[in-house]
Amino acid sequence: MALVDGNSTMVNIGLPLGIGIVVLAVVAVLVNRWGSTGHARDAGIASVRAALQLAALAGVLTLVIDRLWATVLFLVLMSAVAAWTSASRIAKRRPAWSVVATCWVPVALPTFVVLAGLAALGALPLDGFALIPSAGIMLGNAMTTTTLAGRRCLEELVARRGEVEAALSLGFDDVEARTEICREASATALLPAIDQTKSVGIVVIPGAFVGMVLGGASVVDAAIMQLYVMISILAVGAVATVLTSGLAARGRFEAKDTSTSTSASKAASKATSAAKSAPAGRR
């Protein structure tokens, strides 16, 4: 006996669901406005964009999913949009193209390396039906991880610039002085993925697992597929976090406050060194 009807879905598709989606979007906007989170407009824009982009996705997939070259181009486009999104969040303004290119490294590089490795092992077919969903999951999570890690790094570098100046005065170079702060700050970006993986099947009932079961797949196959998704997210997130930390320590995100404090730190370090090396009579 099948667990579910092949036509079953998690919710009843129809007008009531459409009304519910609109109401939930309005709630998200109003609660953000009431709570003064500063993201009411973002929530509204995100809701509208999600609806339009999902509507367009079906048409796009029919054009690219059967053609490997078109699939590759679509993956490049996906990675560029993800990098732009992450860069705009880290910079908190319209990002420079150099920042977008910097964000592309932690956002896209881990995903493409994982996809290439799985394809080389023969575990991932080289077609759009396999590559696009896998890349979408990994890119989305790498984008979120990069954003969280990048913002935390820049915030901590500003808040703890005294520690950077102290390290510089002790002889550490700029990257060394900032690396420990960035490593500690960026590590928090990994917590959501780690907690979701630890609680999967107990608290978290993932969409991929449910979708496969509803589609008629065996529970075992669905569980294996979901394990692949969760572990790939962990791997991509870990690489993205480490890369973001290293890039932030090197000042590649062009944060004005951070770069200013870094310049001041270097000047303070040079002044301290000069004062220590000056003859006593000249002090």
Solvent accessible surface area in square Angstrom, and as a share of the most:
residue,aa,sasa,rsa
1,M,242,1.08
2,A,79,0.61
3,L,132,0.66
4,V,44,0.25
5,D,92,0.48
6,G,60,0.58
7,N,139,0.71
8,S,40,0.26
9,T,80,0.46
10,M,139,0.62
11,V,77,0.44
12,N,138,0.71
13,I,134,0.68
14,G,37,0.36
15,L,136,0.68
16,P,107,0.67
17,L,51,0.25
18,G,32,0.31
19,I,98,0.50
20,G,28,0.27
21,I,103,0.52
22,V,95,0.55
23,V,79,0.45
24,L,123,0.61
25,A,26,0.21
26,V,73,0.42
27,V,70,0.40
28,A,40,0.31
29,V,35,0.20
30,L,102,0.51
31,V,85,0.49
32,N,33,0.17
33,R,161,0.59
34,W,215,0.75
35,G,40,0.39
36,S,97,0.62
37,T,74,0.43
38,G,68,0.65
39,H,82,0.37
40,A,11,0.09
41,R,181,0.66
42,D,47,0.24
43,A,19,0.15
44,G,21,0.20
45,I,69,0.35
46,A,59,0.46
47,S,40,0.26
48,V,89,0.51
49,R,127,0.46
50,A,46,0.35
51,A,64,0.49
52,L,119,0.59
53,Q,94,0.42
54,L,122,0.61
55,A,77,0.60
56,A,58,0.45
57,L,62,0.31
58,A,65,0.50
59,G,41,0.39
60,V,51,0.29
61,L,43,0.21
62,T,95,0.55
63,L,120,0.59
64,V,19,0.11
65,I,26,0.13
66,D,107,0.56
67,R,112,0.41
68,L,84,0.42
69,W,170,0.60
70,A,9,0.07
71,T,0,0.00
72,V,73,0.42
73,L,109,0.54
74,F,31,0.13
75,L,12,0.06
76,V,77,0.44
77,L,101,0.50
78,M,41,0.18
79,S,0,0.00
80,A,46,0.35
81,V,73,0.42
82,A,8,0.06
83,A,1,0.00
84,W,73,0.25
85,T,48,0.28
86,S,0,0.00
87,A,0,0.00
88,S,32,0.21
89,R,91,0.33
90,I,5,0.03
91,A,12,0.09
92,K,126,0.53
93,R,130,0.47
94,R,192,0.70
95,P,10,0.06
96,A,49,0.38
97,W,188,0.66
98,S,60,0.39
99,V,3,0.01
100,V,13,0.08
101,A,63,0.49
102,T,20,0.11
103,C,0,0.00
104,W,86,0.30
105,V,49,0.28
106,P,0,0.00
107,V,0,0.00
108,A,0,0.00
109,L,76,0.38
110,P,6,0.04
111,T,0,0.00
112,F,49,0.21
113,V,92,0.53
114,V,37,0.21
115,L,9,0.04
116,A,62,0.48
117,G,35,0.33
118,L,39,0.19
119,A,24,0.18
120,A,91,0.71
121,L,146,0.73
122,G,64,0.62
123,A,71,0.55
124,L,15,0.08
125,P,77,0.49
126,L,116,0.57
127,D,53,0.27
128,G,1,0.01
129,F,132,0.55
130,A,18,0.14
131,L,11,0.06
132,I,14,0.07
133,P,69,0.43
134,S,7,0.05
135,A,0,0.00
136,G,29,0.28
137,I,55,0.28
138,M,1,0.00
139,L,5,0.03
140,G,29,0.28
141,N,51,0.26
142,A,0,0.00
143,M,51,0.23
144,T,70,0.41
145,T,11,0.07
146,T,0,0.00
147,T,19,0.11
148,L,75,0.37
149,A,0,0.00
150,G,0,0.00
151,R,67,0.24
152,R,84,0.31
153,C,0,0.00
154,L,17,0.09
155,E,69,0.31
156,E,31,0.14
157,L,3,0.01
158,V,45,0.26
159,A,79,0.61
160,R,58,0.21
161,R,114,0.42
162,G,46,0.44
163,E,88,0.39
164,V,6,0.03
165,E,58,0.26
166,A,53,0.41
167,A,20,0.15
168,L,11,0.05
169,S,40,0.26
170,L,137,0.68
171,G,68,0.65
172,F,103,0.43
173,D,78,0.40
174,D,29,0.15
175,V,48,0.27
176,E,93,0.42
177,A,9,0.07
178,R,6,0.02
179,T,24,0.14
180,E,109,0.49
181,I,6,0.03
182,C,0,0.00
183,R,143,0.52
184,E,109,0.49
185,A,3,0.02
186,S,2,0.02
187,A,49,0.38
188,T,60,0.35
189,A,6,0.04
190,L,37,0.18
191,L,97,0.48
192,P,70,0.44
193,A,19,0.15
194,I,66,0.33
195,D,79,0.41
196,Q,91,0.40
197,T,27,0.16
198,K,150,0.64
199,S,27,0.17
200,V,49,0.28
201,G,56,0.53
202,I,145,0.74
203,V,114,0.66
204,V,39,0.23
205,I,103,0.53
206,P,16,0.10
207,G,55,0.52
208,A,36,0.28
209,F,52,0.22
210,V,27,0.15
211,G,40,0.38
212,M,59,0.26
213,V,20,0.12
214,L,31,0.16
215,G,63,0.60
216,G,62,0.59
217,A,35,0.27
218,S,56,0.36
219,V,68,0.39
220,V,101,0.58
221,D,76,0.39
222,A,0,0.00
223,A,47,0.36
224,I,110,0.56
225,M,72,0.32
226,Q,12,0.05
227,L,106,0.53
228,Y,56,0.21
229,V,9,0.05
230,M,14,0.06
231,I,84,0.43
232,S,10,0.06
233,I,22,0.11
234,L,46,0.23
235,A,46,0.36
236,V,0,0.00
237,G,2,0.02
238,A,41,0.32
239,V,70,0.40
240,A,0,0.00
241,T,6,0.03
242,V,105,0.61
243,L,54,0.27
244,T,0,0.00
245,S,6,0.04
246,G,22,0.21
247,L,26,0.13
248,A,0,0.00
249,A,0,0.00
250,R,127,0.47
251,G,36,0.35
252,R,127,0.46
253,F,1,0.00
254,E,82,0.37
255,A,19,0.15
256,K,153,0.65
257,D,92,0.48
258,T,4,0.02
259,S,56,0.36
260,T,84,0.49
261,S,11,0.07
262,T,15,0.09
263,S,70,0.45
264,A,52,0.40
265,S,1,0.01
266,K,92,0.39
267,A,60,0.46
268,A,45,0.35
269,S,18,0.11
270,K,147,0.62
271,A,64,0.50
272,T,49,0.28
273,S,62,0.40
274,A,60,0.46
275,A,58,0.45
276,K,137,0.58
277,S,92,0.59
278,A,29,0.23
279,P,75,0.47
280,A,86,0.67
281,G,80,0.77
282,R,196,0.72
283,R,183,0.67
